[in-house]
Amino acid sequence: MLGLLHSLEIAVGATCVGLLIGICGAYGKLYGGPVVRDLLAVYTTIVRAVPELVLILLLYYAGTDLINQLLTAIGYQRIDISGLVAGIAVLGFVQGAYSTEVMRGAILAIPQGQIEAARAYGMSPGLLLRRITLPAMLPFAIPGLANLWLIATKDTALLAVVGFFELTLATRQAAGVTKAYLIFYLAAGVLYLTVSLFSNLMLGRLEAWSRRGMPSVKDAR
């Protein structure tokens, strides 16, 4: 259960980081200059092309080493980076590439008349984002973001390879000590399944709330 708690902490943190990167990345791809768009295209292409386990190993070890080298170069002492912080940062970086494309598609799905009307009323870019873009794109973004959340909960298991104590590593240690592999791995599977079912229930309600006032799929037919 402690391993499950750590897994959920990483998944929630990584999802929040990924959402922040996704919103900024989507805006950069849609409204940024050529350099910004090219850099974001490289970022999303590399992250989606390279296996996540390879990225985790690269960012977890090379990233923390690079930070300490930079600190040493400017005269500061090396620091021990928390495994929780490193795990959230690594998975958040990976989630950000996928969130960028989900957000970009959701923004493009907004009827352009709403954006044009807001600009005609003189809304600033920040106010336009807060009052029009984010609420209007939410119904289109939630299905993709829900999928990314479920992926994040499962990707926490990949952090077991770098020694972070989460559900998969806790299960492997308990099974190795007791030799009760079937019991512990079945228990871990049930916990992952429970998290997924509960998440689907909550996300379904969130999607229904975000689509209030919009015609249903049945009505559209």
N, C-alpha and C positions, 0 to 999 in steps of 0.2 A: 504493500500500500504506500510506503514511503517512496518507492521507485515510481509508482503511478503519479504521486503528487509532483515529483520532480519532472516527469514527462509532461504533465499538464502545465506546469510553470513555464517550461521551455516552449511548448506549443503556443500558449497564449502570448508570451513575449515575442516569439518569432513572427506570429501572425500580425501583431501590432506593428512591429518594425517593417514587415513586408507590406502592410497597408500604407504606411507612410511613404515608403520608397515607391510603391505602386502609383499613388496619387501624384507624387512629384514626377515620376518617370512618364506617366501618361500625359501630363501637361507638357512636359519637355518634348515628348515625341510629337504632340499635336501642334504646339504653339511655340516651341523653342527654335533657335537658330539652327543653321546647317550643322555646326560643330556639335551642338548639344544633341541633336537628333542622331548624328553618326555615332557619338559616344554611347548613347543609350541603346542604339541598335547593336553595337558590339557587345555591350553588357548582357542584353537579353539573349542574344544569339549564343554566346559562350556558355552562360549559365544553363540554358535549355539544352545545349548540345552535349556538355560534359556530364558524365554520371554524377549523381549527387554525392555518392560515397567518396569519389575522388575529390570533389570540391570541398567536402567536409574535412578530409585529411589535409588538403592543401591549405585551406583557410585556417583551420584549427592550429596546426603546427607552424606553418610558415607565417601566418598572420600575427600570431602572438610573438614569434621571434622577431619579426620586422618591427613591431611596436617597441619591444625592448631595445633593439638596436638603435632606433630613432631616439629613444630616451637617453641611452648611453651617449649618443653622439652630441646631444645638446647639454650634457652634463648632469643628467638625473640618474638616479639609481634604477636598476631593473626592478620590475614589479611582478608579483604573482597574480595573474589574471584568473578570476573565479571561473570555474568550469561552467557554472550556470550562465554567467555573462557571456562567456565565449560561445556556448551552445546557442544562446538566443541570437547573438550577432551573426553567427555562421548560418543558421537556418533562416534568419530574417533576411540575410543577403540573398540566399537562394529563393526564398519566397517572393522577394521583391521583383525579380525578373518576371515571374508568372503573374503577379498582381498587376504589373505594369500593363501587360497585354489585356488582362481582364478589364481593368479600368479604362483603358483606351477604347476597347470595344463598347463598353457601357456608355462612355461619353459620346461616341459616334452614334449611338442608338437614340440619343435624346433628340426630339424634334427641334430642328434648328430655329423654328419660329420662336420658341421660348427663349433661346439665347439672344436672338436678335431683339426681341421685345425688351429684355432686361438691359441690353446695351443702349437701346433707344431711350430708356428711362434714366440713363446716366449712371448705372451701377458700376462701381469699381470692380477690378478683377477679383479682389478678395471677397467682396460682398456677393458678386455673381457666383463664385465658387460655393460659398456657404449657403446662399438662399435658393439658388436655382440648380446648379450643376450637381452637387452632391445629392440632394433629395431626389432629383429627377433621374439620376443614373442608378440609384440604389436598387430598384426592381430588376434592372438588367444585369447588375453586378453580383447580386447575392448568390445566384446559382453557381457561378464560377468561383466566387470567394468561399462558398460552403465547401466546394470540392477541395480547394486549397487548404482549408482548415483541417479537413479529414486527412489530407496528405501530410500536413504538419504533425498531426498526432502520431502518425506511423513513422515519419522520418526521424522522430526523436530516438527511435530504436537504433538508428545508424550511429548515434553518438556513443553507443556501447563500445565501438571499436577504438575510441580514443580514451576509454576508461571512465567516462562520466556515468555516475550512478543513477540510472533511470530504470524503467520497468524491465526492459529486456536484460540489462546487465544484472539487476537484482534477481531476476528469474534464473538466469544462467548460474549465478553463484549459489542460489538456494538449491537448485537441481543438482549442481555438482557436488555439494556437500552431503545432501541427503540421498542422492542417487534416485530420487523420485522424479524422474524427468517428465513422465506423462502427466502427473498431477500438477506440477508447477507450470509447465508450458500450456496445458489446457486452461489453468487459472489465468495465465497472462492473456491467452486468446480471448477468454470470456471478458476480461477487463477492457481490452481494446474494443471488443464488440459492444460492450455496454456504453463506453464513451461515444462510439460512433452512433448508436441508436439514440442516445439522449441528445447528441448534437443535431442529428437529423430532425428530431422533434422540435427543438428550440429554433433551429434555422428555418424550418417550415413555417413556424408561427411568425418569425421575423419577416419572411418573404410575404406572407399573407398580409401583415401589417403594412409593409412598404407598398403593396399593390392596392391598398384601399382606394376606392374611387375609380380604379381603372377597370375596364371591361375584362371579364374572365375569358379564359380560352374557349369555354363552351359558348359564351355569348358572341365571341368573335366568329365562330363557325356559323 
